[in-house]
Amino acid sequence: MAPSADARTRDRVAQLLFESGAATAAELGARLGLSSAAIRKHLEAMLADQLVEVRETRPQGPRGRGRPAKAFVLTAAAREGFPHFYDGIATAALRWIAEHGGPDAVTAFATAQVTALEERCRTAMLEAGDDPIARAEALAEALSAEGYAANATTIASGGQLCQHHCPVAHVAAEFPQLCDAETALISRLIGTHVQRLATIAHGDGVCTTHIPTPPRAVSTTDPTATTVRTDR
């Protein structure tokens, strides 16, 4: 039996949330061309089915005013509807490696697994220049092409690289070395130290990596001084 129009619309809502991580009702309605009443009807049905949940978010920027916005995110159960290829065998393989080779062997395996991904992303970033934020934007495009549904944004303290899908989330929940190897890969490709703030593997809605603003050299205000200090 073909899915109903309502089911198709809710599948589209789920896909948008899967790709974006979180969105308000207004944002979802605008993306799908639905009225406020129509999108809320679908979201209420998805809440009842425990496919989405509500999280409060504050606007980015200094001292946001007003009440927090209500954003919708997929539940863990809803994420199960998207494919996770070979999770069982991958987890079993890593358990075997850990048992016979110890934690260092798992780390070596995780590092080896990102090598091919790093080479493909580096090739895609050849024209990105040296600016870390510009490189993060190019990396987001490269990762999206690999199925990570990534995007990069600029914030007051630098930038953020967000990955809305993790192909190995279930395995990484037990073996965080996979996340560590990926964070190191991001740092190498962007060319600066980065900080992983959240991961899907740990139950967050999106993998978020902070990219700090690079230090800026400025002259001292003393006209007789010849030294240069670095703002951090």
C-alpha positions in Angstrom: 0.0 0.0 0.0 1.4 3.4 -0.9 2.0 5.8 2.0 -0.7 8.5 2.7 0.0 12.1 2.0 0.3 12.7 5.8 2.9 9.9 6.0 4.9 11.3 3.1 4.9 14.8 4.7 6.1 13.4 8.0 8.8 11.5 6.2 9.9 14.8 4.7 9.8 16.5 8.2 12.0 13.7 9.5 14.4 14.0 6.7 14.8 17.7 7.2 15.4 17.2 10.9 17.8 14.5 10.2 19.8 16.8 7.9 19.6 20.0 10.0 19.7 18.5 13.5 17.0 20.9 14.9 14.4 23.3 13.5 11.5 25.3 14.7 7.9 24.8 13.4 8.2 28.0 11.4 11.4 26.9 9.7 9.9 23.5 8.9 6.7 25.0 7.5 8.7 27.4 5.3 10.9 24.6 3.9 7.8 22.4 3.1 5.5 25.2 2.0 3.0 24.4 4.8 0.9 26.7 6.9 1.5 27.1 10.6 -1.6 25.0 11.4 -0.6 22.3 9.0 3.0 21.9 10.2 1.9 21.9 13.8 -0.6 19.1 13.1 2.2 16.9 11.7 4.6 17.8 14.6 1.9 17.0 17.2 1.4 13.6 15.6 5.1 12.9 15.5 5.4 14.0 19.2 2.6 11.5 20.0 4.5 8.8 18.1 7.7 9.7 20.0 9.4 10.5 16.7 10.4 14.1 17.7 11.0 15.9 20.9 11.2 19.6 21.8 14.3 21.4 22.9 14.6 25.0 23.9 17.2 27.0 22.0 18.4 30.6 22.4 19.4 32.7 19.4 23.1 33.0 18.8 24.8 36.2 19.6 25.3 38.3 22.8 22.6 38.2 25.4 19.6 37.0 23.4 16.4 38.5 24.7 13.0 37.0 25.0 11.8 33.4 25.6 13.8 30.6 24.2 12.6 29.3 20.8 11.2 25.8 20.7 13.0 23.6 18.3 12.2 20.1 17.2 14.7 17.2 17.0 14.4 13.6 16.1 14.3 11.1 18.9 16.8 8.2 19.1 13.9 5.9 18.0 13.3 8.0 14.9 17.0 8.0 14.0 16.8 4.2 14.0 14.7 4.5 10.9 17.7 5.8 8.9 20.2 3.1 7.8 23.2 2.2 9.9 25.1 -0.2 7.8 26.9 -3.1 9.4 26.8 -1.8 12.9 26.6 -5.2 14.5 29.6 -6.7 12.7 31.6 -3.5 13.1 31.1 -3.5 16.9 31.9 -7.2 17.1 35.1 -6.6 15.1 36.2 -3.8 17.4 35.5 -5.9 20.5 37.7 -8.6 19.1 40.5 -6.0 18.4 40.1 -4.6 21.9 40.2 -8.1 23.5 43.3 -9.2 21.5 45.2 -6.0 21.0 44.0 -3.6 23.8 42.9 0.0 23.6 46.0 1.1 21.6 45.0 -1.3 18.8 41.5 0.2 18.7 43.0 3.6 18.4 45.3 2.5 15.6 42.4 1.0 13.8 40.3 4.1 14.2 43.1 6.3 12.9 43.6 4.0 9.9 39.9 4.1 9.1 39.8 7.9 8.6 42.9 8.0 6.3 41.0 7.5 3.1 38.3 10.0 4.2 41.0 12.5 5.0 42.6 12.2 1.6 39.2 12.7 -0.2 38.3 15.7 1.9 41.8 17.2 1.5 41.5 16.9 -2.3 38.1 18.7 -2.2 39.6 21.5 -0.1 42.5 22.4 -2.4 41.1 25.9 -3.1 39.9 26.7 0.4 42.9 28.9 1.3 44.4 29.2 4.8 41.6 30.8 6.8 40.2 28.2 9.3 36.6 29.3 8.9 36.8 29.1 5.1 38.4 25.7 5.4 35.6 24.6 7.7 33.0 25.6 5.1 34.8 23.7 2.4 35.2 20.7 4.8 31.5 20.8 5.5 30.7 20.5 1.8 33.2 17.6 1.5 31.7 15.8 4.5 28.2 16.3 3.1 29.3 14.6 -0.1 30.4 11.7 2.2 27.0 11.4 3.8 27.6 13.4 7.0 25.0 16.1 6.3 27.4 18.8 7.5 27.4 22.6 7.6 29.6 25.3 9.0 28.5 28.5 10.7 30.3 31.6 12.0 29.8 32.5 15.7 31.2 35.2 17.9 34.1 33.1 19.1 35.0 31.6 15.7 33.1 28.9 13.9 31.2 25.7 14.3 31.3 22.6 12.1 28.1 20.6 12.6 27.5 17.0 11.4 23.9 16.0 11.4 24.5 12.4 10.6 27.2 9.9 11.8 27.5 6.7 9.9 29.2 5.0 12.9 27.2 6.5 15.8 26.2 3.2 17.3 29.7 1.8 17.2 31.3 5.0 18.4 29.0 5.0 21.5 31.0 2.0 22.7 34.4 2.9 21.1 35.0 6.7 21.5 38.3 6.3 19.7 36.3 6.6 16.5 35.2 10.1 17.5 38.7 11.0 18.7 40.2 10.0 15.3 37.5 12.1 13.5 38.2 15.1 15.7 41.9 14.8 14.9 41.1 14.6 11.2 39.0 17.8 11.4 41.9 19.6 13.2 44.4 18.5 10.6 42.2 19.5 7.6 41.2 22.9 9.1 44.8 23.6 10.2 44.1 24.6 13.8 43.2 23.2 17.2 39.5 22.3 17.4 37.2 21.3 20.3 34.5 18.7 20.0 31.5 20.0 21.9 28.9 17.3 21.3 28.5 14.0 19.5 25.6 12.0 18.2 27.3 8.9 19.7 26.9 10.4 23.2 23.2 11.2 22.7 23.4 14.7 21.3 21.3 15.7 18.3 24.4 16.7 16.2 28.1 16.4 16.3 29.4 19.9 17.0 33.1 21.0 16.6 34.2 24.4 17.7 36.8 26.2 15.6 38.4 29.1 17.5 39.1 32.4 15.8 42.8 32.5 14.9 45.0 34.8 17.0 45.3 38.3 15.5 48.6 40.2 15.8 48.1 43.9 16.7 50.5 46.7 17.7 50.6 48.0 21.2 49.0 51.4 21.9 52.4 52.7 23.1 53.8 54.7 20.2 57.3 54.2 21.4 56.9 50.4 21.7 58.2 48.2 18.9 56.8 44.9 20.2 53.8 43.2 18.9 51.3 41.3 21.1 48.8 38.7 20.1 45.1 39.0 20.9 43.5 35.8 22.0 
